[in-house]
Amino acid sequence: MRIGIDVGGTNTDAVLLDGRQVLASIKTSTTEDVTSGIVAAINGLQQQRAFDPAAVQAVMIGTTHFINALVEAHRLAPTAAVRLSLPAGASLPPMVDWPQRLVDAVSGRSYLVHGGHEFDGRHIAELDESELRKAAEDMGQAGVRSVAITSVFSPVNAEFEARAAEIIAAQLPDVAISLSHEIGRIGLLERENATVINAALRELAAHIVDGLAASVSGAGITAPLYLSQNDGTLMDVDFARRYPVATFASGPTNSMRGAAVLSGLDTCAVVDVGGTTSDVGVLRQGFPREATTDVSVAGIRTNFRMPDVLSIGIGGGSRVRGTAVGPDSVGYELTSKALVFGGDTLTATDLAVAAGRAEIGDPSLVAHLDRDVVRAALDRIAADVSDVVERMRTSAEPLPVVAGGGGSVLLPDELSDAGRVHRPENYAVANAIGAAIAQIGGEVDRVYAIEPGRREAVVEEAKQEAVDRAIAAGASPASVGIVDFDEVPIPYLPGNATRIRVKAVGDLQLGA
């Protein structure tokens, strides 16, 4: 057995699975401290279907802790950005395009040092170790607790980043260090931004992961704990401590993966309607389609791996004013503020109950609502969601639509442009199911200089490296396969430069 938990802004959903069979499921309100909500969810599963905690082989959790901390500019560590690029790359300093409130929140400091590589691995300049030591000394005096190191074209050659990390760690042994070639892709500023974000979240990651582990062990469960990544795969707690940015958008990803399993459709559009937002994404071969352009996170441009998701401010907790719904939401206070729960705030959930689409709370408390207004507001929700689904399509071929999340009661049985809406069994907890059935992945994303006659050998080398990474991360070797492969020649660079991206995925090797 395994337990899947997804912590959203409004609800914490949990499921108990035996293989792919759902033994129990529960939806509880997310608590302010989050961990007590997880404990309540596990206790709720135990009440629904008594189980021996020792029989649980793994617990998978999807959480919004880290992206919320960034958006709210809260609990971020004092961070320094070190860029290895001089004499090039000095015109735009690190964090140049950040909102000022986030620069202030991380006490942002930046240092430019000689170093970096050309696209083919040649040195722009030799690494100046004395500059690094001087920078480290200044960081120590300034109280920096986390460092992001970025070198020009480090995804091609990471030697300078690795050496810089050794030098800084020797002088500041208690400082957390994040390296850009492990986080972002080609594109200096965006990769650097992603690395600085990761560095700023490292302290919080350690605290949150410890709290999640304590909440699980407090329920008597000694099984390994995994966190959901934003590509539909899992990471262990040590990886989560080092790379908290990998959890960004894991909630919509879990819902998409869960909807695919529940519906039996591995290529479809998924509309995940939560308490605060509706997230729309597209699945290809059972995994979320990744964004191919830079992704803005809290107003910061980044280029690390993210699912291609469009979100709108419509959810079960959205406030309703006339026929306008959202974008603000009552969030986890839904069960105290919505009319059907005796509150004084008209929410989208009240509309669904008034229209007879859901049995939530006390329907008599919304019997007075004007039926024409209710219908008009729900029609507007359907039109807005249908528009987003249409925008996510990349071809004229029909794309089935699967609804997930408790808030999907807001949707009609058919969307005007997208056709019938599939609502599989247990759709309300699709996100927790997606977390529970997540697999282990390994990815390679690199620019190769391919010599004549060597293409097949280079491709096979990249594929094998992706497979090896998945196995090293805990995938069962016999189950690993290649699920995504991209090969893009870069014509403006000499030497047959080609970007190759390979993703391998396999089932979690339980008990390993």
Secondary structure as a PSIPRED ss2 file (coil, helix, strand):
# PSIPRED VFORMAT (PSIPRED V4.0)

   1 M C   1.000  0.000  0.000
   2 R E   0.000  0.000  1.000
   3 I E   0.000  0.000  1.000
   4 G E   0.000  0.000  1.000
   5 I E   0.000  0.000  1.000
   6 D E   0.000  0.000  1.000
   7 V E   0.000  0.000  1.000
   8 G C   1.000  0.000  0.000
   9 G C   1.000  0.000  0.000
  10 T C   1.000  0.000  0.000
  11 N E   0.000  0.000  1.000
  12 T E   0.000  0.000  1.000
  13 D E   0.000  0.000  1.000
  14 A E   0.000  0.000  1.000
  15 V E   0.000  0.000  1.000
  16 L E   0.000  0.000  1.000
  17 L E   0.000  0.000  1.000
  18 D E   0.000  0.000  1.000
  19 G C   1.000  0.000  0.000
  20 R C   1.000  0.000  0.000
  21 Q E   0.000  0.000  1.000
  22 V E   0.000  0.000  1.000
  23 L E   0.000  0.000  1.000
  24 A E   0.000  0.000  1.000
  25 S E   0.000  0.000  1.000
  26 I E   0.000  0.000  1.000
  27 K E   0.000  0.000  1.000
  28 T E   0.000  0.000  1.000
  29 S E   0.000  0.000  1.000
  30 T C   1.000  0.000  0.000
  31 T C   1.000  0.000  0.000
  32 E C   1.000  0.000  0.000
  33 D C   1.000  0.000  0.000
  34 V C   1.000  0.000  0.000
  35 T H   0.000  1.000  0.000
  36 S H   0.000  1.000  0.000
  37 G H   0.000  1.000  0.000
  38 I H   0.000  1.000  0.000
  39 V H   0.000  1.000  0.000
  40 A H   0.000  1.000  0.000
  41 A H   0.000  1.000  0.000
  42 I H   0.000  1.000  0.000
  43 N H   0.000  1.000  0.000
  44 G H   0.000  1.000  0.000
  45 L H   0.000  1.000  0.000
  46 Q H   0.000  1.000  0.000
  47 Q H   0.000  1.000  0.000
  48 Q H   0.000  1.000  0.000
  49 R C   1.000  0.000  0.000
  50 A C   1.000  0.000  0.000
  51 F C   1.000  0.000  0.000
  52 D C   1.000  0.000  0.000
  53 P H   0.000  1.000  0.000
  54 A H   0.000  1.000  0.000
  55 A H   0.000  1.000  0.000
  56 V C   1.000  0.000  0.000
  57 Q C   1.000  0.000  0.000
  58 A E   0.000  0.000  1.000
  59 V E   0.000  0.000  1.000
  60 M E   0.000  0.000  1.000
  61 I E   0.000  0.000  1.000
  62 G E   0.000  0.000  1.000
  63 T C   1.000  0.000  0.000
  64 T C   1.000  0.000  0.000
  65 H H   0.000  1.000  0.000
  66 F H   0.000  1.000  0.000
  67 I H   0.000  1.000  0.000
  68 N H   0.000  1.000  0.000
  69 A H   0.000  1.000  0.000
  70 L H   0.000  1.000  0.000
  71 V H   0.000  1.000  0.000
  72 E C   1.000  0.000  0.000
  73 A C   1.000  0.000  0.000
  74 H C   1.000  0.000  0.000
  75 R C   1.000  0.000  0.000
  76 L C   1.000  0.000  0.000
  77 A C   1.000  0.000  0.000
  78 P C   1.000  0.000  0.000
  79 T E   0.000  0.000  1.000
  80 A E   0.000  0.000  1.000
  81 A E   0.000  0.000  1.000
  82 V E   0.000  0.000  1.000
  83 R E   0.000  0.000  1.000
  84 L E   0.000  0.000  1.000
  85 S E   0.000  0.000  1.000
  86 L E   0.000  0.000  1.000
  87 P C   1.000  0.000  0.000
  88 A C   1.000  0.000  0.000
  89 G C   1.000  0.000  0.000
  90 A C   1.000  0.000  0.000
  91 S C   1.000  0.000  0.000
  92 L C   1.000  0.000  0.000
  93 P C   1.000  0.000  0.000
  94 P C   1.000  0.000  0.000
  95 M C   1.000  0.000  0.000
  96 V C   1.000  0.000  0.000
  97 D C   1.000  0.000  0.000
  98 W C   1.000  0.000  0.000
  99 P C   1.000  0.000  0.000
 100 Q H   0.000  1.000  0.000
 101 R H   0.000  1.000  0.000
 102 L H   0.000  1.000  0.000
 103 V H   0.000  1.000  0.000
 104 D H   0.000  1.000  0.000
 105 A H   0.000  1.000  0.000
 106 V C   1.000  0.000  0.000
 107 S C   1.000  0.000  0.000
 108 G C   1.000  0.000  0.000
 109 R E   0.000  0.000  1.000
 110 S E   0.000  0.000  1.000
 111 Y E   0.000  0.000  1.000
 112 L E   0.000  0.000  1.000
 113 V E   0.000  0.000  1.000
 114 H E   0.000  0.000  1.000
 115 G C   1.000  0.000  0.000
 116 G C   1.000  0.000  0.000
 117 H E   0.000  0.000  1.000
 118 E C   1.000  0.000  0.000
 119 F C   1.000  0.000  0.000
 120 D C   1.000  0.000  0.000
 121 G C   1.000  0.000  0.000
 122 R C   1.000  0.000  0.000
 123 H E   0.000  0.000  1.000
 124 I C   1.000  0.000  0.000
 125 A C   1.000  0.000  0.000
 126 E C   1.000  0.000  0.000
 127 L C   1.000  0.000  0.000
 128 D C   1.000  0.000  0.000
 129 E H   0.000  1.000  0.000
 130 S H   0.000  1.000  0.000
 131 E H   0.000  1.000  0.000
 132 L H   0.000  1.000  0.000
 133 R H   0.000  1.000  0.000
 134 K H   0.000  1.000  0.000
 135 A H   0.000  1.000  0.000
 136 A H   0.000  1.000  0.000
 137 E H   0.000  1.000  0.000
 138 D H   0.000  1.000  0.000
 139 M H   0.000  1.000  0.000
 140 G H   0.000  1.000  0.000
 141 Q H   0.000  1.000  0.000
 142 A H   0.000  1.000  0.000
 143 G C   1.000  0.000  0.000
 144 V C   1.000  0.000  0.000
 145 R C   1.000  0.000  0.000
 146 S E   0.000  0.000  1.000
 147 V E   0.000  0.000  1.000
 148 A E   0.000  0.000  1.000
 149 I E   0.000  0.000  1.000
 150 T E   0.000  0.000  1.000
 151 S E   0.000  0.000  1.000
 152 V C   1.000  0.000  0.000
 153 F C   1.000  0.000  0.000
 154 S C   1.000  0.000  0.000
 155 P C   1.000  0.000  0.000
 156 V C   1.000  0.000  0.000
 157 N C   1.000  0.000  0.000
 158 A C   1.000  0.000  0.000
 159 E H   0.000  1.000  0.000
 160 F H   0.000  1.000  0.000
 161 E H   0.000  1.000  0.000
 162 A H   0.000  1.000  0.000
 163 R H   0.000  1.000  0.000
 164 A H   0.000  1.000  0.000
 165 A H   0.000  1.000  0.000
 166 E H   0.000  1.000  0.000
 167 I H   0.000  1.000  0.000
 168 I H   0.000  1.000  0.000
 169 A H   0.000  1.000  0.000
 170 A H   0.000  1.000  0.000
 171 Q H   0.000  1.000  0.000
 172 L C   1.000  0.000  0.000
 173 P C   1.000  0.000  0.000
 174 D C   1.000  0.000  0.000
 175 V C   1.000  0.000  0.000
 176 A E   0.000  0.000  1.000
 177 I E   0.000  0.000  1.000
 178 S E   0.000  0.000  1.000
 179 L E   0.000  0.000  1.000
 180 S H   0.000  1.000  0.000
 181 H H   0.000  1.000  0.000
 182 E H   0.000  1.000  0.000
 183 I C   1.000  0.000  0.000
 184 G C   1.000  0.000  0.000
 185 R C   1.000  0.000  0.000
 186 I C   1.000  0.000  0.000
 187 G C   1.000  0.000  0.000
 188 L H   0.000  1.000  0.000
 189 L H   0.000  1.000  0.000
 190 E H   0.000  1.000  0.000
 191 R H   0.000  1.000  0.000
 192 E H   0.000  1.000  0.000
 193 N H   0.000  1.000  0.000
 194 A H   0.000  1.000  0.000
 195 T H   0.000  1.000  0.000
 196 V H   0.000  1.000  0.000
 197 I H   0.000  1.000  0.000
 198 N H   0.000  1.000  0.000
 199 A H   0.000  1.000  0.000
 200 A H   0.000  1.000  0.000
 201 L H   0.000  1.000  0.000
 202 R H   0.000  1.000  0.000
 203 E H   0.000  1.000  0.000
 204 L H   0.000  1.000  0.000
 205 A H   0.000  1.000  0.000
 206 A H   0.000  1.000  0.000
 207 H H   0.000  1.000  0.000
 208 I H   0.000  1.000  0.000
 209 V H   0.000  1.000  0.000
 210 D H   0.000  1.000  0.000
 211 G H   0.000  1.000  0.000
 212 L H   0.000  1.000  0.000
 213 A H   0.000  1.000  0.000
 214 A H   0.000  1.000  0.000
 215 S H   0.000  1.000  0.000
 216 V H   0.000  1.000  0.000
 217 S H   0.000  1.000  0.000
 218 G C   1.000  0.000  0.000
 219 A C   1.000  0.000  0.000
 220 G C   1.000  0.000  0.000
 221 I C   1.000  0.000  0.000
 222 T C   1.000  0.000  0.000
 223 A C   1.000  0.000  0.000
 224 P C   1.000  0.000  0.000
 225 L E   0.000  0.000  1.000
 226 Y E   0.000  0.000  1.000
 227 L E   0.000  0.000  1.000
 228 S E   0.000  0.000  1.000
 229 Q C   1.000  0.000  0.000
 230 N C   1.000  0.000  0.000
 231 D C   1.000  0.000  0.000
 232 G C   1.000  0.000  0.000
 233 T E   0.000  0.000  1.000
 234 L E   0.000  0.000  1.000
 235 M E   0.000  0.000  1.000
 236 D E   0.000  0.000  1.000
 237 V H   0.000  1.000  0.000
 238 D H   0.000  1.000  0.000
 239 F H   0.000  1.000  0.000
 240 A H   0.000  1.000  0.000
 241 R H   0.000  1.000  0.000
 242 R H   0.000  1.000  0.000
 243 Y C   1.000  0.000  0.000
 244 P H   0.000  1.000  0.000
 245 V H   0.000  1.000  0.000
 246 A H   0.000  1.000  0.000
 247 T H   0.000  1.000  0.000
 248 F C   1.000  0.000  0.000
 249 A C   1.000  0.000  0.000
 250 S H   0.000  1.000  0.000
 251 G H   0.000  1.000  0.000
 252 P H   0.000  1.000  0.000
 253 T H   0.000  1.000  0.000
 254 N H   0.000  1.000  0.000
 255 S H   0.000  1.000  0.000
 256 M H   0.000  1.000  0.000
 257 R H   0.000  1.000  0.000
 258 G H   0.000  1.000  0.000
 259 A H   0.000  1.000  0.000
 260 A H   0.000  1.000  0.000
 261 V H   0.000  1.000  0.000
 262 L H   0.000  1.000  0.000
 263 S H   0.000  1.000  0.000
 264 G C   1.000  0.000  0.000
 265 L C   1.000  0.000  0.000
 266 D C   1.000  0.000  0.000
 267 T C   1.000  0.000  0.000
 268 C E   0.000  0.000  1.000
 269 A E   0.000  0.000  1.000
 270 V E   0.000  0.000  1.000
 271 V E   0.000  0.000  1.000
 272 D E   0.000  0.000  1.000
 273 V E   0.000  0.000  1.000
 274 G C   1.000  0.000  0.000
 275 G C   1.000  0.000  0.000
 276 T C   1.000  0.000  0.000
 277 T C   1.000  0.000  0.000
 278 S E   0.000  0.000  1.000
 279 D E   0.000  0.000  1.000
 280 V E   0.000  0.000  1.000
 281 G E   0.000  0.000  1.000
 282 V E   0.000  0.000  1.000
 283 L E   0.000  0.000  1.000
 284 R E   0.000  0.000  1.000
 285 Q C   1.000  0.000  0.000
 286 G C   1.000  0.000  0.000
 287 F E   0.000  0.000  1.000
 288 P E   0.000  0.000  1.000
 289 R C   1.000  0.000  0.000
 290 E E   0.000  0.000  1.000
 291 A C   1.000  0.000  0.000
 292 T C   1.000  0.000  0.000
 293 T C   1.000  0.000  0.000
 294 D C   1.000  0.000  0.000
 295 V E   0.000  0.000  1.000
 296 S E   0.000  0.000  1.000
 297 V E   0.000  0.000  1.000
 298 A C   1.000  0.000  0.000
 299 G C   1.000  0.000  0.000
 300 I E   0.000  0.000  1.000
 301 R E   0.000  0.000  1.000
 302 T E   0.000  0.000  1.000
 303 N C   1.000  0.000  0.000
 304 F C   1.000  0.000  0.000
 305 R C   1.000  0.000  0.000
 306 M C   1.000  0.000  0.000
 307 P E   0.000  0.000  1.000
 308 D C   1.000  0.000  0.000
 309 V E   0.000  0.000  1.000
 310 L E   0.000  0.000  1.000
 311 S E   0.000  0.000  1.000
 312 I E   0.000  0.000  1.000
 313 G C   1.000  0.000  0.000
 314 I C   1.000  0.000  0.000
 315 G C   1.000  0.000  0.000
 316 G C   1.000  0.000  0.000
 317 G C   1.000  0.000  0.000
 318 S E   0.000  0.000  1.000
 319 R E   0.000  0.000  1.000
 320 V E   0.000  0.000  1.000
 321 R E   0.000  0.000  1.000
 322 G C   1.000  0.000  0.000
 323 T C   1.000  0.000  0.000
 324 A E   0.000  0.000  1.000
 325 V E   0.000  0.000  1.000
 326 G E   0.000  0.000  1.000
 327 P E   0.000  0.000  1.000
 328 D E   0.000  0.000  1.000
 329 S E   0.000  0.000  1.000
 330 V C   1.000  0.000  0.000
 331 G H   0.000  1.000  0.000
 332 Y H   0.000  1.000  0.000
 333 E H   0.000  1.000  0.000
 334 L H   0.000  1.000  0.000
 335 T H   0.000  1.000  0.000
 336 S H   0.000  1.000  0.000
 337 K H   0.000  1.000  0.000
 338 A E   0.000  0.000  1.000
 339 L H   0.000  1.000  0.000
 340 V H   0.000  1.000  0.000
 341 F H   0.000  1.000  0.000
 342 G C   1.000  0.000  0.000
 343 G C   1.000  0.000  0.000
 344 D C   1.000  0.000  0.000
 345 T E   0.000  0.000  1.000
 346 L C   1.000  0.000  0.000
 347 T E   0.000  0.000  1.000
 348 A H   0.000  1.000  0.000
 349 T H   0.000  1.000  0.000
 350 D H   0.000  1.000  0.000
 351 L H   0.000  1.000  0.000
 352 A H   0.000  1.000  0.000
 353 V H   0.000  1.000  0.000
 354 A H   0.000  1.000  0.000
 355 A C   1.000  0.000  0.000
 356 G C   1.000  0.000  0.000
 357 R C   1.000  0.000  0.000
 358 A C   1.000  0.000  0.000
 359 E C   1.000  0.000  0.000
 360 I C   1.000  0.000  0.000
 361 G C   1.000  0.000  0.000
 362 D C   1.000  0.000  0.000
 363 P H   0.000  1.000  0.000
 364 S H   0.000  1.000  0.000
 365 L H   0.000  1.000  0.000
 366 V H   0.000  1.000  0.000
 367 A C   1.000  0.000  0.000
 368 H C   1.000  0.000  0.000
 369 L C   1.000  0.000  0.000
 370 D C   1.000  0.000  0.000
 371 R H   0.000  1.000  0.000
 372 D H   0.000  1.000  0.000
 373 V H   0.000  1.000  0.000
 374 V H   0.000  1.000  0.000
 375 R H   0.000  1.000  0.000
 376 A H   0.000  1.000  0.000
 377 A H   0.000  1.000  0.000
 378 L H   0.000  1.000  0.000
 379 D H   0.000  1.000  0.000
 380 R H   0.000  1.000  0.000
 381 I H   0.000  1.000  0.000
 382 A H   0.000  1.000  0.000
 383 A H   0.000  1.000  0.000
 384 D H   0.000  1.000  0.000
 385 V H   0.000  1.000  0.000
 386 S H   0.000  1.000  0.000
 387 D H   0.000  1.000  0.000
 388 V H   0.000  1.000  0.000
 389 V H   0.000  1.000  0.000
 390 E H   0.000  1.000  0.000
 391 R H   0.000  1.000  0.000
 392 M H   0.000  1.000  0.000
 393 R C   1.000  0.000  0.000
 394 T C   1.000  0.000  0.000
 395 S C   1.000  0.000  0.000
 396 A C   1.000  0.000  0.000
 397 E C   1.000  0.000  0.000
 398 P C   1.000  0.000  0.000
 399 L C   1.000  0.000  0.000
 400 P C   1.000  0.000  0.000
 401 V E   0.000  0.000  1.000
 402 V E   0.000  0.000  1.000
 403 A E   0.000  0.000  1.000
 404 G E   0.000  0.000  1.000
 405 G C   1.000  0.000  0.000
 406 G H   0.000  1.000  0.000
 407 G H   0.000  1.000  0.000
 408 S H   0.000  1.000  0.000
 409 V H   0.000  1.000  0.000
 410 L H   0.000  1.000  0.000
 411 L C   1.000  0.000  0.000
 412 P C   1.000  0.000  0.000
 413 D C   1.000  0.000  0.000
 414 E E   0.000  0.000  1.000
 415 L E   0.000  0.000  1.000
 416 S C   1.000  0.000  0.000
 417 D C   1.000  0.000  0.000
 418 A C   1.000  0.000  0.000
 419 G E   0.000  0.000  1.000
 420 R E   0.000  0.000  1.000
 421 V E   0.000  0.000  1.000
 422 H E   0.000  0.000  1.000
 423 R C   1.000  0.000  0.000
 424 P C   1.000  0.000  0.000
 425 E C   1.000  0.000  0.000
 426 N C   1.000  0.000  0.000
 427 Y H   0.000  1.000  0.000
 428 A H   0.000  1.000  0.000
 429 V H   0.000  1.000  0.000
 430 A H   0.000  1.000  0.000
 431 N H   0.000  1.000  0.000
 432 A H   0.000  1.000  0.000
 433 I H   0.000  1.000  0.000
 434 G H   0.000  1.000  0.000
 435 A H   0.000  1.000  0.000
 436 A H   0.000  1.000  0.000
 437 I C   1.000  0.000  0.000
 438 A C   1.000  0.000  0.000
 439 Q E   0.000  0.000  1.000
 440 I E   0.000  0.000  1.000
 441 G E   0.000  0.000  1.000
 442 G E   0.000  0.000  1.000
 443 E E   0.000  0.000  1.000
 444 V E   0.000  0.000  1.000
 445 D E   0.000  0.000  1.000
 446 R E   0.000  0.000  1.000
 447 V E   0.000  0.000  1.000
 448 Y E   0.000  0.000  1.000
 449 A E   0.000  0.000  1.000
 450 I C   1.000  0.000  0.000
 451 E C   1.000  0.000  0.000
 452 P C   1.000  0.000  0.000
 453 G C   1.000  0.000  0.000
 454 R C   1.000  0.000  0.000
 455 R H   0.000  1.000  0.000
 456 E H   0.000  1.000  0.000
 457 A H   0.000  1.000  0.000
 458 V H   0.000  1.000  0.000
 459 V H   0.000  1.000  0.000
 460 E H   0.000  1.000  0.000
 461 E H   0.000  1.000  0.000
 462 A H   0.000  1.000  0.000
 463 K H   0.000  1.000  0.000
 464 Q H   0.000  1.000  0.000
 465 E H   0.000  1.000  0.000
 466 A H   0.000  1.000  0.000
 467 V H   0.000  1.000  0.000
 468 D H   0.000  1.000  0.000
 469 R H   0.000  1.000  0.000
 470 A H   0.000  1.000  0.000
 471 I H   0.000  1.000  0.000
 472 A H   0.000  1.000  0.000
 473 A C   1.000  0.000  0.000
 474 G C   1.000  0.000  0.000
 475 A E   0.000  0.000  1.000
 476 S C   1.000  0.000  0.000
 477 P H   0.000  1.000  0.000
 478 A H   0.000  1.000  0.000
 479 S H   0.000  1.000  0.000
 480 V C   1.000  0.000  0.000
 481 G E   0.000  0.000  1.000
 482 I E   0.000  0.000  1.000
 483 V E   0.000  0.000  1.000
 484 D E   0.000  0.000  1.000
 485 F E   0.000  0.000  1.000
 486 D E   0.000  0.000  1.000
 487 E E   0.000  0.000  1.000
 488 V E   0.000  0.000  1.000
 489 P E   0.000  0.000  1.000
 490 I C   1.000  0.000  0.000
 491 P C   1.000  0.000  0.000
 492 Y C   1.000  0.000  0.000
 493 L C   1.000  0.000  0.000
 494 P C   1.000  0.000  0.000
 495 G C   1.000  0.000  0.000
 496 N C   1.000  0.000  0.000
 497 A E   0.000  0.000  1.000
 498 T E   0.000  0.000  1.000
 499 R E   0.000  0.000  1.000
 500 I E   0.000  0.000  1.000
 501 R E   0.000  0.000  1.000
 502 V E   0.000  0.000  1.000
 503 K E   0.000  0.000  1.000
 504 A E   0.000  0.000  1.000
 505 V E   0.000  0.000  1.000
 506 G E   0.000  0.000  1.000
 507 D C   1.000  0.000  0.000
 508 L E   0.000  0.000  1.000
 509 Q C   1.000  0.000  0.000
 510 L C   1.000  0.000  0.000
 511 G C   1.000  0.000  0.000
 512 A C   1.000  0.000  0.000
